[in-house]
């Protein structure tokens, strides 16, 4: 899912892409915290 892959909806991609990446970062972070807590 590159910027080059989605040339047709560039405007939507830039908006959704930014939000999606931010969302993914939050999820991965929560997963890390959850896993580390589980290990303890």
mmCIF entry with sequence, helices, sheets and N, C-alpha, C, O atoms, coordinates in Angstrom:
data_MODEL
# 
_entry.id   MODEL 
# 
_entity.id                         1 
_entity.type                       polymer 
_entity.pdbx_number_of_molecules   1 
# 
_entity_poly.entity_id                      1 
_entity_poly.type                           'polypeptide(L)' 
_entity_poly.nstd_linkage                   no 
_entity_poly.nstd_monomer                   no 
_entity_poly.pdbx_seq_one_letter_code       
;(UNK)(UNK)(UNK)(UNK)(UNK)(UNK)(UNK)(UNK)(UNK)(UNK)(UNK)(UNK)(UNK)(UNK)(UNK)(UNK)
(UNK)(UNK)(UNK)(UNK)(UNK)(UNK)(UNK)(UNK)(UNK)(UNK)(UNK)(UNK)(UNK)(UNK)(UNK)(UNK)
(UNK)(UNK)(UNK)(UNK)(UNK)(UNK)(UNK)(UNK)
;
_entity_poly.pdbx_seq_one_letter_code_can   XXXXXXXXXXXXXXXXXXXXXXXXXXXXXXXXXXXXXXXX 
_entity_poly.pdbx_strand_id                 A 
# 
loop_
_entity_poly_seq.entity_id 
_entity_poly_seq.num 
_entity_poly_seq.mon_id 
_entity_poly_seq.hetero 
1 1  UNK n 
1 2  UNK n 
1 3  UNK n 
1 4  UNK n 
1 5  UNK n 
1 6  UNK n 
1 7  UNK n 
1 8  UNK n 
1 9  UNK n 
1 10 UNK n 
1 11 UNK n 
1 12 UNK n 
1 13 UNK n 
1 14 UNK n 
1 15 UNK n 
1 16 UNK n 
1 17 UNK n 
1 18 UNK n 
1 19 UNK n 
1 20 UNK n 
1 21 UNK n 
1 22 UNK n 
1 23 UNK n 
1 24 UNK n 
1 25 UNK n 
1 26 UNK n 
1 27 UNK n 
1 28 UNK n 
1 29 UNK n 
1 30 UNK n 
1 31 UNK n 
1 32 UNK n 
1 33 UNK n 
1 34 UNK n 
1 35 UNK n 
1 36 UNK n 
1 37 UNK n 
1 38 UNK n 
1 39 UNK n 
1 40 UNK n 
# 
_struct_asym.id          A 
_struct_asym.entity_id   1 
# 
_struct_conf.conf_type_id            HELX_P 
_struct_conf.id                      HELX_P1 
_struct_conf.pdbx_PDB_helix_id       AA1 
_struct_conf.beg_label_comp_id       UNK 
_struct_conf.beg_label_asym_id       A 
_struct_conf.beg_label_seq_id        10 
_struct_conf.pdbx_beg_PDB_ins_code   ? 
_struct_conf.end_label_comp_id       UNK 
_struct_conf.end_label_asym_id       A 
_struct_conf.end_label_seq_id        39 
_struct_conf.pdbx_end_PDB_ins_code   ? 
_struct_conf.beg_auth_comp_id        UNK 
_struct_conf.beg_auth_asym_id        A 
_struct_conf.beg_auth_seq_id         10 
_struct_conf.end_auth_comp_id        UNK 
_struct_conf.end_auth_asym_id        A 
_struct_conf.end_auth_seq_id         39 
_struct_conf.pdbx_PDB_helix_class    1 
_struct_conf.details                 ? 
_struct_conf.pdbx_PDB_helix_length   30 
# 
_struct_conf_type.id          HELX_P 
_struct_conf_type.criteria    ? 
_struct_conf_type.reference   ? 
# 
loop_
_atom_site.group_PDB 
_atom_site.id 
_atom_site.type_symbol 
_atom_site.label_atom_id 
_atom_site.label_alt_id 
_atom_site.label_comp_id 
_atom_site.label_asym_id 
_atom_site.label_entity_id 
_atom_site.label_seq_id 
_atom_site.pdbx_PDB_ins_code 
_atom_site.Cartn_x 
_atom_site.Cartn_y 
_atom_site.Cartn_z 
_atom_site.occupancy 
_atom_site.B_iso_or_equiv 
_atom_site.pdbx_formal_charge 
_atom_site.auth_seq_id 
_atom_site.auth_comp_id 
_atom_site.auth_asym_id 
_atom_site.auth_atom_id 
_atom_site.pdbx_PDB_model_num 
ATOM 1   N N  . UNK A 1 1  ? 0.845  -1.191  0.000  1.00 0.00 ? 1  UNK A N  1 
ATOM 2   C CA . UNK A 1 1  ? 0.000  0.000   0.000  1.00 0.00 ? 1  UNK A CA 1 
ATOM 3   C C  . UNK A 1 1  ? 0.883  1.245   0.000  1.00 0.00 ? 1  UNK A C  1 
ATOM 4   O O  . UNK A 1 1  ? 0.981  1.966   0.993  1.00 0.00 ? 1  UNK A O  1 
ATOM 5   N N  . UNK A 1 2  ? 1.505  1.466   -1.117 1.00 0.00 ? 2  UNK A N  1 
ATOM 6   C CA . UNK A 1 2  ? 2.388  2.623   -1.265 1.00 0.00 ? 2  UNK A CA 1 
ATOM 7   C C  . UNK A 1 2  ? 1.620  3.831   -1.750 1.00 0.00 ? 2  UNK A C  1 
ATOM 8   O O  . UNK A 1 2  ? 0.446  3.730   -2.105 1.00 0.00 ? 2  UNK A O  1 
ATOM 9   N N  . UNK A 1 3  ? 2.278  4.969   -1.764 1.00 0.00 ? 3  UNK A N  1 
ATOM 10  C CA . UNK A 1 3  ? 1.665  6.151   -2.372 1.00 0.00 ? 3  UNK A CA 1 
ATOM 11  C C  . UNK A 1 3  ? 1.604  5.935   -3.878 1.00 0.00 ? 3  UNK A C  1 
ATOM 12  O O  . UNK A 1 3  ? 0.691  6.416   -4.549 1.00 0.00 ? 3  UNK A O  1 
ATOM 13  N N  . UNK A 1 4  ? 2.590  5.204   -4.401 1.00 0.00 ? 4  UNK A N  1 
ATOM 14  C CA . UNK A 1 4  ? 2.623  4.951   -5.846 1.00 0.00 ? 4  UNK A CA 1 
ATOM 15  C C  . UNK A 1 4  ? 1.514  3.949   -6.206 1.00 0.00 ? 4  UNK A C  1 
ATOM 16  O O  . UNK A 1 4  ? 0.961  4.006   -7.304 1.00 0.00 ? 4  UNK A O  1 
ATOM 17  N N  . UNK A 1 5  ? 1.201  3.056   -5.304 1.00 0.00 ? 5  UNK A N  1 
ATOM 18  C CA . UNK A 1 5  ? 0.182  2.048   -5.597 1.00 0.00 ? 5  UNK A CA 1 
ATOM 19  C C  . UNK A 1 5  ? -1.191 2.684   -5.713 1.00 0.00 ? 5  UNK A C  1 
ATOM 20  O O  . UNK A 1 5  ? -2.028 2.243   -6.501 1.00 0.00 ? 5  UNK A O  1 
ATOM 21  N N  . UNK A 1 6  ? -1.417 3.722   -4.921 1.00 0.00 ? 6  UNK A N  1 
ATOM 22  C CA . UNK A 1 6  ? -2.734 4.377   -4.953 1.00 0.00 ? 6  UNK A CA 1 
ATOM 23  C C  . UNK A 1 6  ? -2.599 5.774   -5.552 1.00 0.00 ? 6  UNK A C  1 
ATOM 24  O O  . UNK A 1 6  ? -2.628 6.780   -4.844 1.00 0.00 ? 6  UNK A O  1 
ATOM 25  N N  . UNK A 1 7  ? -2.449 5.807   -6.880 1.00 0.00 ? 7  UNK A N  1 
ATOM 26  C CA . UNK A 1 7  ? -2.274 7.123   -7.535 1.00 0.00 ? 7  UNK A CA 1 
ATOM 27  C C  . UNK A 1 7  ? -3.641 7.723   -7.844 1.00 0.00 ? 7  UNK A C  1 
ATOM 28  O O  . UNK A 1 7  ? -3.787 8.942   -7.930 1.00 0.00 ? 7  UNK A O  1 
ATOM 29  N N  . UNK A 1 8  ? -4.647 6.855   -8.012 1.00 0.00 ? 8  UNK A N  1 
ATOM 30  C CA . UNK A 1 8  ? -5.974 7.348   -8.397 1.00 0.00 ? 8  UNK A CA 1 
ATOM 31  C C  . UNK A 1 8  ? -6.565 8.196   -7.267 1.00 0.00 ? 8  UNK A C  1 
ATOM 32  O O  . UNK A 1 8  ? -6.995 9.328   -7.492 1.00 0.00 ? 8  UNK A O  1 
ATOM 33  N N  . UNK A 1 9  ? -6.582 7.647   -6.067 1.00 0.00 ? 9  UNK A N  1 
ATOM 34  C CA . UNK A 1 9  ? -7.165 8.385   -4.935 1.00 0.00 ? 9  UNK A CA 1 
ATOM 35  C C  . UNK A 1 9  ? -6.037 8.939   -4.072 1.00 0.00 ? 9  UNK A C  1 
ATOM 36  O O  . UNK A 1 9  ? -5.839 8.520   -2.932 1.00 0.00 ? 9  UNK A O  1 
ATOM 37  N N  . UNK A 1 10 ? -5.320 9.870   -4.634 1.00 0.00 ? 10 UNK A N  1 
ATOM 38  C CA . UNK A 1 10 ? -4.170 10.430  -3.917 1.00 0.00 ? 10 UNK A CA 1 
ATOM 39  C C  . UNK A 1 10 ? -4.643 11.253  -2.719 1.00 0.00 ? 10 UNK A C  1 
ATOM 40  O O  . UNK A 1 10 ? -4.068 11.177  -1.633 1.00 0.00 ? 10 UNK A O  1 
ATOM 41  N N  . UNK A 1 11 ? -5.687 12.033  -2.932 1.00 0.00 ? 11 UNK A N  1 
ATOM 42  C CA . UNK A 1 11 ? -6.170 12.892  -1.855 1.00 0.00 ? 11 UNK A CA 1 
ATOM 43  C C  . UNK A 1 11 ? -6.666 12.036  -0.690 1.00 0.00 ? 11 UNK A C  1 
ATOM 44  O O  . UNK A 1 11 ? -6.310 12.279  0.463  1.00 0.00 ? 11 UNK A O  1 
ATOM 45  N N  . UNK A 1 12 ? -7.485 11.038  -0.999 1.00 0.00 ? 12 UNK A N  1 
ATOM 46  C CA . UNK A 1 12 ? -8.025 10.170  0.056  1.00 0.00 ? 12 UNK A CA 1 
ATOM 47  C C  . UNK A 1 12 ? -6.911 9.397   0.735  1.00 0.00 ? 12 UNK A C  1 
ATOM 48  O O  . UNK A 1 12 ? -6.916 9.218   1.953  1.00 0.00 ? 12 UNK A O  1 
ATOM 49  N N  . UNK A 1 13 ? -5.957 8.940   -0.063 1.00 0.00 ? 13 UNK A N  1 
ATOM 50  C CA . UNK A 1 13 ? -4.865 8.133   0.496  1.00 0.00 ? 13 UNK A CA 1 
ATOM 51  C C  . UNK A 1 13 ? -4.054 8.943   1.500  1.00 0.00 ? 13 UNK A C  1 
ATOM 52  O O  . UNK A 1 13 ? -3.724 8.452   2.579  1.00 0.00 ? 13 UNK A O  1 
ATOM 53  N N  . UNK A 1 14 ? -3.737 10.172  1.147  1.00 0.00 ? 14 UNK A N  1 
ATOM 54  C CA . UNK A 1 14 ? -2.931 10.995  2.053  1.00 0.00 ? 14 UNK A CA 1 
ATOM 55  C C  . UNK A 1 14 ? -3.673 11.205  3.374  1.00 0.00 ? 14 UNK A C  1 
ATOM 56  O O  . UNK A 1 14 ? -3.073 11.191  4.449  1.00 0.00 ? 14 UNK A O  1 
ATOM 57  N N  . UNK A 1 15 ? -4.985 11.399  3.269  1.00 0.00 ? 15 UNK A N  1 
ATOM 58  C CA . UNK A 1 15 ? -5.781 11.621  4.489  1.00 0.00 ? 15 UNK A CA 1 
ATOM 59  C C  . UNK A 1 15 ? -5.929 10.317  5.265  1.00 0.00 ? 15 UNK A C  1 
ATOM 60  O O  . UNK A 1 15 ? -5.578 10.246  6.443  1.00 0.00 ? 15 UNK A O  1 
ATOM 61  N N  . UNK A 1 16 ? -6.448 9.291   4.604  1.00 0.00 ? 16 UNK A N  1 
ATOM 62  C CA . UNK A 1 16 ? -6.672 8.008   5.277  1.00 0.00 ? 16 UNK A CA 1 
ATOM 63  C C  . UNK A 1 16 ? -5.353 7.359   5.658  1.00 0.00 ? 16 UNK A C  1 
ATOM 64  O O  . UNK A 1 16 ? -5.236 6.761   6.728  1.00 0.00 ? 16 UNK A O  1 
ATOM 65  N N  . UNK A 1 17 ? -4.368 7.475   4.791  1.00 0.00 ? 17 UNK A N  1 
ATOM 66  C CA . UNK A 1 17 ? -3.066 6.861   5.061  1.00 0.00 ? 17 UNK A CA 1 
ATOM 67  C C  . UNK A 1 17 ? -2.467 7.385   6.348  1.00 0.00 ? 17 UNK A C  1 
ATOM 68  O O  . UNK A 1 17 ? -1.949 6.620   7.162  1.00 0.00 ? 17 UNK A O  1 
ATOM 69  N N  . UNK A 1 18 ? -2.539 8.682   6.526  1.00 0.00 ? 18 UNK A N  1 
ATOM 70  C CA . UNK A 1 18 ? -1.964 9.266   7.731  1.00 0.00 ? 18 UNK A CA 1 
ATOM 71  C C  . UNK A 1 18 ? -2.710 8.760   8.964  1.00 0.00 ? 18 UNK A C  1 
ATOM 72  O O  . UNK A 1 18 ? -2.098 8.374   9.960  1.00 0.00 ? 18 UNK A O  1 
ATOM 73  N N  . UNK A 1 19 ? -4.023 8.767   8.881  1.00 0.00 ? 19 UNK A N  1 
ATOM 74  C CA . UNK A 1 19 ? -4.843 8.319   10.008 1.00 0.00 ? 19 UNK A CA 1 
ATOM 75  C C  . UNK A 1 19 ? -4.610 6.839   10.278 1.00 0.00 ? 19 UNK A C  1 
ATOM 76  O O  . UNK A 1 19 ? -4.513 6.407   11.427 1.00 0.00 ? 19 UNK A O  1 
ATOM 77  N N  . UNK A 1 20 ? -4.523 6.062   9.185  1.00 0.00 ? 20 UNK A N  1 
ATOM 78  C CA . UNK A 1 20 ? -4.342 4.617   9.333  1.00 0.00 ? 20 UNK A CA 1 
ATOM 79  C C  . UNK A 1 20 ? -3.005 4.297   9.984  1.00 0.00 ? 20 UNK A C  1 
ATOM 80  O O  . UNK A 1 20 ? -2.929 3.455   10.879 1.00 0.00 ? 20 UNK A O  1 
ATOM 81  N N  . UNK A 1 21 ? -1.951 4.971   9.533  1.00 0.00 ? 21 UNK A N  1 
ATOM 82  C CA . UNK A 1 21 ? -0.621 4.716   10.095 1.00 0.00 ? 21 UNK A CA 1 
ATOM 83  C C  . UNK A 1 21 ? -0.617 5.094   11.578 1.00 0.00 ? 21 UNK A C  1 
ATOM 84  O O  . UNK A 1 21 ? -0.037 4.386   12.402 1.00 0.00 ? 21 UNK A O  1 
ATOM 85  N N  . UNK A 1 22 ? -1.258 6.195   11.908 1.00 0.00 ? 22 UNK A N  1 
ATOM 86  C CA . UNK A 1 22 ? -1.348 6.634   13.298 1.00 0.00 ? 22 UNK A CA 1 
ATOM 87  C C  . UNK A 1 22 ? -2.099 5.597   14.128 1.00 0.00 ? 22 UNK A C  1 
ATOM 88  O O  . UNK A 1 22 ? -1.710 5.275   15.250 1.00 0.00 ? 22 UNK A O  1 
ATOM 89  N N  . UNK A 1 23 ? -3.189 5.079   13.546 1.00 0.00 ? 23 UNK A N  1 
ATOM 90  C CA . UNK A 1 23 ? -3.998 4.068   14.219 1.00 0.00 ? 23 UNK A CA 1 
ATOM 91  C C  . UNK A 1 23 ? -3.183 2.803   14.436 1.00 0.00 ? 23 UNK A C  1 
ATOM 92  O O  . UNK A 1 23 ? -3.215 2.203   15.511 1.00 0.00 ? 23 UNK A O  1 
ATOM 93  N N  . UNK A 1 24 ? -2.447 2.403   13.394 1.00 0.00 ? 24 UNK A N  1 
ATOM 94  C CA . UNK A 1 24 ? -1.633 1.187   13.481 1.00 0.00 ? 24 UNK A CA 1 
ATOM 95  C C  . UNK A 1 24 ? -0.580 1.347   14.564 1.00 0.00 ? 24 UNK A C  1 
ATOM 96  O O  . UNK A 1 24 ? -0.321 0.417   15.328 1.00 0.00 ? 24 UNK A O  1 
ATOM 97  N N  . UNK A 1 25 ? 0.025  2.520   14.631 1.00 0.00 ? 25 UNK A N  1 
ATOM 98  C CA . UNK A 1 25 ? 1.056  2.760   15.642 1.00 0.00 ? 25 UNK A CA 1 
ATOM 99  C C  . UNK A 1 25 ? 0.469  2.590   17.037 1.00 0.00 ? 25 UNK A C  1 
ATOM 100 O O  . UNK A 1 25 ? 1.079  1.965   17.905 1.00 0.00 ? 25 UNK A O  1 
ATOM 101 N N  . UNK A 1 26 ? -0.697 3.140   17.243 1.00 0.00 ? 26 UNK A N  1 
ATOM 102 C CA . UNK A 1 26 ? -1.348 3.026   18.559 1.00 0.00 ? 26 UNK A CA 1 
ATOM 103 C C  . UNK A 1 26 ? -1.614 1.566   18.887 1.00 0.00 ? 26 UNK A C  1 
ATOM 104 O O  . UNK A 1 26 ? -1.362 1.121   20.006 1.00 0.00 ? 26 UNK A O  1 
ATOM 105 N N  . UNK A 1 27 ? -2.122 0.821   17.913 1.00 0.00 ? 27 UNK A N  1 
ATOM 106 C CA . UNK A 1 27 ? -2.449 -0.591  18.127 1.00 0.00 ? 27 UNK A CA 1 
ATOM 107 C C  . UNK A 1 27 ? -1.193 -1.372  18.495 1.00 0.00 ? 27 UNK A C  1 
ATOM 108 O O  . UNK A 1 27 ? -1.180 -2.119  19.473 1.00 0.00 ? 27 UNK A O  1 
ATOM 109 N N  . UNK A 1 28 ? -0.147 -1.195  17.709 1.00 0.00 ? 28 UNK A N  1 
ATOM 110 C CA . UNK A 1 28 ? 1.092  -1.943  17.963 1.00 0.00 ? 28 UNK A CA 1 
ATOM 111 C C  . UNK A 1 28 ? 1.637  -1.583  19.341 1.00 0.00 ? 28 UNK A C  1 
ATOM 112 O O  . UNK A 1 28 ? 2.176  -2.440  20.041 1.00 0.00 ? 28 UNK A O  1 
ATOM 113 N N  . UNK A 1 29 ? 1.501  -0.335  19.726 1.00 0.00 ? 29 UNK A N  1 
ATOM 114 C CA . UNK A 1 29 ? 2.011  0.099   21.024 1.00 0.00 ? 29 UNK A CA 1 
ATOM 115 C C  . UNK A 1 29 ? 1.209  -0.578  22.134 1.00 0.00 ? 29 UNK A C  1 
ATOM 116 O O  . UNK A 1 29 ? 1.773  -1.077  23.108 1.00 0.00 ? 29 UNK A O  1 
ATOM 117 N N  . UNK A 1 30 ? -0.107 -0.586  21.973 1.00 0.00 ? 30 UNK A N  1 
ATOM 118 C CA . UNK A 1 30 ? -0.964 -1.224  22.970 1.00 0.00 ? 30 UNK A CA 1 
ATOM 119 C C  . UNK A 1 30 ? -0.619 -2.697  23.079 1.00 0.00 ? 30 UNK A C  1 
ATOM 120 O O  . UNK A 1 30 ? -0.581 -3.259  24.173 1.00 0.00 ? 30 UNK A O  1 
ATOM 121 N N  . UNK A 1 31 ? -0.368 -3.321  21.925 1.00 0.00 ? 31 UNK A N  1 
ATOM 122 C CA . UNK A 1 31 ? -0.023 -4.748  21.918 1.00 0.00 ? 31 UNK A CA 1 
ATOM 123 C C  . UNK A 1 31 ? 1.256  -4.972  22.708 1.00 0.00 ? 31 UNK A C  1 
ATOM 124 O O  . UNK A 1 31 ? 1.351  -5.903  23.507 1.00 0.00 ? 31 UNK A O  1 
ATOM 125 N N  . UNK A 1 32 ? 2.236  -4.111  22.477 1.00 0.00 ? 32 UNK A N  1 
ATOM 126 C CA . UNK A 1 32 ? 3.520  -4.251  23.178 1.00 0.00 ? 32 UNK A CA 1 
ATOM 127 C C  . UNK A 1 32 ? 3.305  -4.147  24.682 1.00 0.00 ? 32 UNK A C  1 
ATOM 128 O O  . UNK A 1 32 ? 3.790  -4.984  25.443 1.00 0.00 ? 32 UNK A O  1 
ATOM 129 N N  . UNK A 1 33 ? 2.587  -3.133  25.105 1.00 0.00 ? 33 UNK A N  1 
ATOM 130 C CA . UNK A 1 33 ? 2.333  -2.937  26.537 1.00 0.00 ? 33 UNK A CA 1 
ATOM 131 C C  . UNK A 1 33 ? 1.587  -4.139  27.105 1.00 0.00 ? 33 UNK A C  1 
ATOM 132 O O  . UNK A 1 33 ? 1.910  -4.630  28.187 1.00 0.00 ? 33 UNK A O  1 
ATOM 133 N N  . UNK A 1 34 ? 0.594  -4.603  26.369 1.00 0.00 ? 34 UNK A N  1 
ATOM 134 C CA . UNK A 1 34 ? -0.209 -5.732  26.831 1.00 0.00 ? 34 UNK A CA 1 
ATOM 135 C C  . UNK A 1 34 ? 0.658  -6.978  26.966 1.00 0.00 ? 34 UNK A C  1 
ATOM 136 O O  . UNK A 1 34 ? 0.566  -7.702  27.957 1.00 0.00 ? 34 UNK A O  1 
ATOM 137 N N  . UNK A 1 35 ? 1.505  -7.225  25.962 1.00 0.00 ? 35 UNK A N  1 
ATOM 138 C CA . UNK A 1 35 ? 2.355  -8.424  25.982 1.00 0.00 ? 35 UNK A CA 1 
ATOM 139 C C  . UNK A 1 35 ? 3.369  -8.335  27.117 1.00 0.00 ? 35 UNK A C  1 
ATOM 140 O O  . UNK A 1 35 ? 3.576  -9.306  27.844 1.00 0.00 ? 35 UNK A O  1 
ATOM 141 N N  . UNK A 1 36 ? 3.996  -7.185  27.269 1.00 0.00 ? 36 UNK A N  1 
ATOM 142 C CA . UNK A 1 36 ? 4.997  -7.036  28.326 1.00 0.00 ? 36 UNK A CA 1 
ATOM 143 C C  . UNK A 1 36 ? 4.330  -7.240  29.686 1.00 0.00 ? 36 UNK A C  1 
ATOM 144 O O  . UNK A 1 36 ? 4.914  -7.848  30.583 1.00 0.00 ? 36 UNK A O  1 
ATOM 145 N N  . UNK A 1 37 ? 3.123  -6.736  29.834 1.00 0.00 ? 37 UNK A N  1 
ATOM 146 C CA . UNK A 1 37 ? 2.391  -6.902  31.089 1.00 0.00 ? 37 UNK A CA 1 
ATOM 147 C C  . UNK A 1 37 ? 2.049  -8.361  31.317 1.00 0.00 ? 37 UNK A C  1 
ATOM 148 O O  . UNK A 1 37 ? 2.067  -8.843  32.450 1.00 0.00 ? 37 UNK A O  1 
ATOM 149 N N  . UNK A 1 38 ? 1.739  -9.063  30.237 1.00 0.00 ? 38 UNK A N  1 
ATOM 150 C CA . UNK A 1 38 ? 1.388  -10.478 30.351 1.00 0.00 ? 38 UNK A CA 1 
ATOM 151 C C  . UNK A 1 38 ? 2.606  -11.280 30.792 1.00 0.00 ? 38 UNK A C  1 
ATOM 152 O O  . UNK A 1 38 ? 2.506  -12.177 31.629 1.00 0.00 ? 38 UNK A O  1 
ATOM 153 N N  . UNK A 1 39 ? 3.751  -10.944 30.221 1.00 0.00 ? 39 UNK A N  1 
ATOM 154 C CA . UNK A 1 39 ? 4.975  -11.681 30.550 1.00 0.00 ? 39 UNK A CA 1 
ATOM 155 C C  . UNK A 1 39 ? 5.325  -11.509 32.021 1.00 0.00 ? 39 UNK A C  1 
ATOM 156 O O  . UNK A 1 39 ? 5.825  -12.433 32.662 1.00 0.00 ? 39 UNK A O  1 
ATOM 157 N N  . UNK A 1 40 ? 5.063  -10.330 32.544 1.00 0.00 ? 40 UNK A N  1 
ATOM 158 C CA . UNK A 1 40 ? 5.349  -10.087 33.953 1.00 0.00 ? 40 UNK A CA 1 
ATOM 159 C C  . UNK A 1 40 ? 4.348  -10.862 34.775 1.00 0.00 ? 40 UNK A C  1 
ATOM 160 O O  . UNK A 1 40 ? 4.389  -10.813 36.004 1.00 0.00 ? 40 UNK A O  1 
# 
